[in-house]
Amino acid sequence: MKADILTLDAKKAGTVDLNEEIFGLPPRADILHRVVNWQLAKRRAGTHAVKFRSDVKATGMKMYKQKGTGRARHSTSKVNLFRGGGRAFGPIVRDHSFSLPKKIRALGLKTALSAKQADGKLVVVDTAELGDAKTSAIIAKLEKLGIKSALFIDGAAVNENFKRAISNIPNVDVLPSRGANVYDILRRDTLVLTKAAVEALGERLK
């Protein structure tokens, strides 16, 4: 399929061929759901923890004698019934990640790209470069393109001036092609690819 190439000033700069096997797949919400869950689970730290009964520093002696006090029977003060005691069934340090086949991950990225193309939310620009790292300059260019929420994906590396200029704008992100992922694509309204990104994603997903 053909797509127009625009400049950052919203002027047409030619056309590009988009691979149907990457940008023309049918919608698969189930695949996107699996990949997003995998991404979010993988980035969880899992460092939450509490002290259990065995972790509390206190005497293990019986609090008072078993009979004759008129009070309930208790052993040690380290149990979860008392202030300062260990917690029962609390969170422990663990790894929340789970495995997902590479084919499913690749299919998820293709499906996300195809969904943006099908919704008319895919924009291809010739380059994503700025001479000066001026946020006001990139804001003016985004207004010309009609973009308020977008993810820019460049080639192997991101132009440093462009990255610095765009870092102060809310709801607008930029990534190199190797960092393209389903979650970041779906969380922004528009996906903006450079020509270098189209070629790099084609090589990555072929």
WODA-V873415 format. One record per residue. RES is the residue in one letter. SS is DSSP state (a for helix, b for strand, c for the rest). PSI is psi in whole degrees, -180 to 180 (none if undefined). Layout:
BEGIN
<<RES:SS:PSI> <RES:SS:PSI>>
END
This chain:
BEGIN
<<M:c:153> <K:b:147> <A:b:143> <D:b:144> <I:b:129> <L:b:158> <T:c:173> <L:c:-13> <D:c:15> <A:c:29> <K:c:144> <K:b:136> <A:b:29> <G:b:-165> <T:b:164> <V:b:148> <D:b:125> <L:c:130> <N:c:126> <E:a:-30> <E:a:-11> <I:a:-39> <F:a:6> <G:c:24> <L:c:153> <P:c:157> <P:c:138> <R:c:88> <A:a:-31> <D:a:-39> <I:a:-45> <L:a:-40> <H:a:-43> <R:a:-43> <V:a:-41> <V:a:-43> <N:a:-40> <W:a:-43> <Q:a:-46> <L:a:-37> <A:a:-36> <K:a:-32> <R:c:-2> <R:c:136> <A:c:-42> <G:c:24> <T:c:10> <H:c:139> <A:c:156> <V:c:170> <K:c:128> <F:c:179> <R:a:-39> <S:a:-15> <D:a:-14> <V:c:133> <K:c:103> <A:c:168> <T:c:150> <G:c:9> <M:c:154> <K:c:137> <M:c:-44> <Y:c:173> <K:c:158> <Q:c:-42> <K:c:160> <G:c:-5> <T:c:-18> <G:c:5> <R:c:169> <A:c:157> <R:c:126> <H:c:155> <S:c:-91> <T:c:158> <S:c:1> <K:c:-4> <V:c:166> <N:c:-6> <L:c:-22> <F:c:152> <R:c:131> <G:c:-5> <G:c:172> <G:c:157> <R:c:147> <A:c:132> <F:c:35> <G:c:172> <P:c:150> <I:c:162> <V:c:125> <R:c:165> <D:c:118> <H:c:-10> <S:c:156> <F:c:162> <S:c:148> <L:c:130> <P:c:145> <K:a:-34> <K:a:-36> <I:a:-40> <R:a:-43> <A:a:-41> <L:a:-37> <G:a:-43> <L:a:-42> <K:a:-42> <T:a:-39> <A:a:-43> <L:a:-41> <S:a:-37> <A:a:-41> <K:a:-40> <Q:a:-42> <A:a:-33> <D:c:-1> <G:c:23> <K:c:18> <L:b:125> <V:b:133> <V:b:126> <V:b:158> <D:c:-49> <T:c:161> <A:c:75> <E:c:150> <L:c:145> <G:c:-39> <D:c:148> <A:c:68> <K:c:117> <T:a:-37> <S:a:-34> <A:a:-44> <I:a:-31> <I:a:-41> <A:a:-39> <K:a:-37> <L:a:-35> <E:a:-37> <K:a:-37> <L:a:-11> <G:c:36> <I:c:130> <K:c:-30> <S:c:116> <A:b:156> <L:b:121> <F:b:131> <I:b:122> <D:c:-168> <G:c:-136> <A:c:-30> <A:c:154> <V:c:136> <N:c:127> <E:a:-41> <N:a:-40> <F:a:-42> <K:a:-43> <R:a:-39> <A:a:-35> <I:a:-13> <S:c:-21> <N:c:0> <I:c:123> <P:c:147> <N:c:18> <V:b:125> <D:b:164> <V:b:138> <L:b:152> <P:c:166> <S:a:-35> <R:a:-17> <G:a:2> <A:c:130> <N:c:161> <V:a:-45> <Y:a:-48> <D:a:-31> <I:a:-43> <L:a:-27> <R:c:-10> <R:c:150> <D:c:-43> <T:b:142> <L:b:122> <V:b:118> <L:b:140> <T:b:167> <K:a:-38> <A:a:-36> <A:a:-40> <V:a:-43> <E:a:-43> <A:a:-42> <L:a:-35> <G:a:-41> <E:a:-38> <R:a:-36> <L:a:7> <K:c:none>>
END
